[in-house]
Amino acid sequence: MGNIYSALRNDWPNMPTPPFCLIDNSSIIDAYAPSTSALQAKDQQETLDAIGELVRRGTIFVYTLHNLEEISSAAYKAIYQQEAVRRGMKKSEWRKLANSDPSLRPLIRQEYDVIATALTKAPGFIYMEIDSGEELGLEFVNQMVATGQFMQDNKYSVIGKSLGITAIFASDSGFKNSPLDLYTVNRKILEST
C-alpha cells in the first residue's frame, strides 16, 4: 500500500513532490467541472490550489484514455440522474430514462467537452497513451484480487505501474488501499489514516 499525503494548503511544507502523478476522474471533475455542471464538483478551490502547487514544484500530471472514458461515463450518469429527479422519478431510475429518452445525449458531449478542453489547456498536464493489450487486462484482474480495489480505481494502479508512475491525486476513498502514493484534499480520507 502506498503512502497517503495531505494536499491541503497547511500541509504543503510536509508534502513531497512526485515527478509524475496520475489524476483520478473525481479530482479532474472537482477541479474543472463548471458550477453549472450536472457533475457535482467538491472542494474545487482546494483541488485547484493543490494541483497548482504541485505543478509549481515541477510535478507533471498524467491523464489517459481511462480518465476520458470515466468522465464521459460520469457525465452520462449525472445528467440522467438529474433529469430523472426533475421528472419526479427516483434518482436510481436514471437507467430506465437513459434507455427511453436519447434527447439528453448531446448534453453528455457538452459536459465532456468542457472538461476535456480544460485538461488540454491545464498547465502541467499531459496525455499519455497506454497499451491496453491482454497482458494489461490480466494485470487489472490480478491487482484487483490482491488489493480489493474497485476495478475502475484499480486500473490507475496498473496504468501507473506500466508507465513507471508511483503517485495519484484523487479524492476518491477507493484509493486508500492503492499501491500508489495518494495525494488528496479529501478530509475524510486524511482523518481515517
C-alpha positions as CSV (number, residue, x, y, z in Angstrom):
1,M,0.0,0.0,0.0
2,G,1.2,3.5,-0.9
3,N,1.6,6.4,1.4
4,I,-1.3,9.0,1.9
5,Y,-0.3,12.7,1.7
6,S,-2.4,15.7,2.5
7,A,-2.5,18.1,-0.3
8,L,-4.3,20.7,1.8
9,R,-2.6,24.1,1.9
10,N,-1.5,23.9,5.6
11,D,0.3,20.6,4.9
12,W,2.2,21.7,1.8
13,P,5.5,22.2,3.7
14,N,5.4,18.4,4.5
15,M,4.1,17.2,1.2
16,P,6.7,15.5,-1.0
17,T,6.7,16.3,-4.8
18,P,6.3,13.4,-7.2
19,P,7.9,14.0,-10.6
20,F,4.8,12.5,-12.3
21,C,1.3,11.9,-10.9
22,L,-1.7,10.3,-12.3
23,I,-5.0,12.0,-11.6
24,D,-8.3,10.3,-10.8
25,N,-11.5,11.3,-12.6
26,S,-13.0,12.5,-9.3
27,S,-10.3,15.1,-8.9
28,I,-10.5,16.2,-12.6
29,I,-14.2,16.8,-12.1
30,D,-13.6,18.6,-8.8
31,A,-11.1,20.9,-10.5
32,Y,-12.6,21.5,-13.9
33,A,-16.3,21.0,-13.8
34,P,-18.1,24.3,-14.1
35,S,-20.6,25.3,-11.4
36,T,-23.5,24.8,-13.8
37,S,-22.4,21.2,-14.5
38,A,-24.5,18.2,-13.6
39,L,-21.2,16.8,-12.4
40,Q,-21.0,17.9,-8.8
41,A,-17.6,19.3,-8.1
42,K,-16.5,19.2,-4.4
43,D,-13.6,21.1,-2.9
44,Q,-13.0,22.8,-6.2
45,Q,-10.7,25.6,-5.0
46,E,-8.7,23.3,-2.7
47,T,-8.2,20.9,-5.5
48,L,-7.1,23.6,-8.0
49,D,-4.8,25.1,-5.4
50,A,-3.2,21.7,-4.6
51,I,-2.8,20.8,-8.3
52,G,-1.3,24.3,-8.9
53,E,1.2,23.9,-6.0
54,L,2.4,20.5,-7.3
55,V,2.7,21.9,-10.8
56,R,4.6,24.9,-9.5
57,R,7.0,22.4,-7.8
58,G,7.5,20.5,-11.1
59,T,5.0,17.7,-10.9
60,I,3.6,16.6,-14.3
61,F,0.1,15.3,-14.1
62,V,-0.7,12.4,-16.5
63,Y,-4.1,11.5,-17.8
64,T,-5.0,8.7,-20.2
65,L,-7.9,7.4,-22.2
66,H,-9.1,5.8,-18.9
67,N,-9.7,9.3,-17.5
68,L,-11.6,10.4,-20.5
69,E,-13.8,7.3,-20.5
70,E,-14.6,7.8,-16.8
71,I,-15.5,11.5,-17.4
72,S,-18.0,10.6,-20.2
73,S,-19.5,7.8,-18.0
74,A,-19.8,10.1,-15.0
75,A,-21.5,12.8,-17.2
76,Y,-23.9,10.3,-18.7
77,K,-25.0,9.1,-15.2
78,A,-25.1,12.6,-13.6
79,I,-27.2,14.1,-16.4
80,Y,-29.7,11.3,-16.5
81,Q,-29.9,11.2,-12.7
82,Q,-30.6,14.9,-12.6
83,E,-33.3,14.6,-15.2
84,A,-34.9,11.6,-13.5
85,V,-35.3,13.6,-10.3
86,R,-36.6,16.6,-12.3
87,R,-39.3,14.4,-13.8
88,G,-40.4,13.1,-10.4
89,M,-38.7,9.7,-10.8
90,K,-36.3,8.2,-8.3
91,K,-32.7,9.1,-8.9
92,S,-31.9,5.3,-9.1
93,E,-34.2,5.0,-12.1
94,W,-31.8,7.0,-14.3
95,R,-31.0,4.0,-16.5
96,K,-34.7,3.5,-17.4
97,L,-34.8,7.1,-18.5
98,A,-31.4,6.8,-20.4
99,N,-32.7,3.8,-22.3
100,S,-36.0,5.5,-23.3
101,D,-35.0,9.1,-23.9
102,P,-32.0,9.9,-26.1
103,S,-32.7,13.6,-26.1
104,L,-30.2,14.3,-23.3
105,R,-27.2,12.7,-25.0
106,P,-25.9,15.9,-26.6
107,L,-25.6,17.3,-23.0
108,I,-23.2,14.5,-22.2
109,R,-20.9,15.6,-25.0
110,Q,-21.1,19.2,-23.8
111,E,-20.1,18.2,-20.3
112,Y,-17.3,16.0,-21.6
113,D,-16.0,18.7,-24.0
114,V,-15.8,21.4,-21.3
115,I,-13.7,19.2,-19.0
116,A,-11.6,17.6,-21.8
117,T,-10.8,21.1,-23.1
118,A,-9.8,22.3,-19.7
119,L,-7.4,19.3,-19.4
120,T,-5.7,20.1,-22.7
121,K,-5.2,23.7,-21.5
122,A,-4.2,23.0,-17.9
123,P,-0.6,23.8,-17.2
124,G,1.4,20.7,-16.1
125,F,-0.9,18.2,-17.7
126,I,0.0,15.7,-20.4
127,Y,-2.0,13.0,-22.1
128,M,-0.3,9.6,-22.4
129,E,-1.3,6.6,-24.5
130,I,-1.1,3.2,-22.8
131,D,-1.0,-0.3,-24.1
132,S,-4.4,-1.9,-23.4
133,G,-3.5,-5.3,-24.5
134,E,-4.3,-8.7,-23.0
135,E,-1.4,-8.6,-20.5
136,L,-2.6,-5.3,-19.1
137,G,-6.2,-6.7,-18.8
138,L,-4.9,-9.7,-16.8
139,E,-2.9,-7.3,-14.6
140,F,-6.1,-5.3,-13.8
141,V,-7.7,-8.5,-12.5
142,N,-4.7,-9.7,-10.6
143,Q,-4.2,-6.3,-8.9
144,M,-7.9,-6.1,-8.1
145,V,-7.8,-9.5,-6.4
146,A,-4.6,-8.6,-4.5
147,T,-5.8,-5.1,-3.2
148,G,-9.6,-5.4,-3.2
149,Q,-9.8,-2.1,-5.1
150,F,-12.8,-1.4,-7.3
151,M,-11.9,-2.2,-10.9
152,Q,-12.1,1.4,-12.2
153,D,-9.8,2.6,-9.4
154,N,-7.6,-0.4,-9.8
155,K,-6.9,0.5,-13.4
156,Y,-5.0,3.5,-12.2
157,S,-2.6,1.4,-10.2
158,V,-1.9,-0.8,-13.2
159,I,-1.6,2.2,-15.5
160,G,0.9,3.7,-13.1
161,K,2.9,0.6,-12.9
162,S,3.0,0.3,-16.7
163,L,4.2,4.0,-17.0
164,G,6.5,3.9,-14.0
165,I,4.4,6.4,-12.1
166,T,4.0,5.8,-8.4
167,A,1.6,8.6,-7.3
168,I,-2.0,9.6,-7.9
169,F,-4.0,12.7,-7.0
170,A,-7.6,11.6,-6.0
171,S,-10.5,12.5,-3.8
172,D,-12.0,9.0,-4.0
173,S,-11.6,6.9,-0.9
174,G,-11.2,3.8,-3.1
175,F,-7.5,4.8,-3.4
176,K,-6.7,4.3,0.3
177,N,-5.6,0.7,-0.4
178,S,-3.8,1.5,-3.6
179,P,-0.2,0.6,-4.1
180,L,0.2,4.2,-5.4
181,D,1.1,7.1,-3.2
182,L,-2.1,9.1,-2.7
183,Y,-2.3,12.9,-2.7
184,T,-5.7,14.2,-1.6
185,V,-7.6,17.1,-0.3
186,N,-10.4,14.8,1.0
187,R,-10.5,15.4,4.7
188,K,-12.4,12.1,5.4
189,I,-9.6,10.1,3.9
190,L,-7.0,12.1,5.8
191,E,-8.8,11.7,9.1
192,S,-9.2,8.0,8.7
193,T,-5.4,7.4,8.3
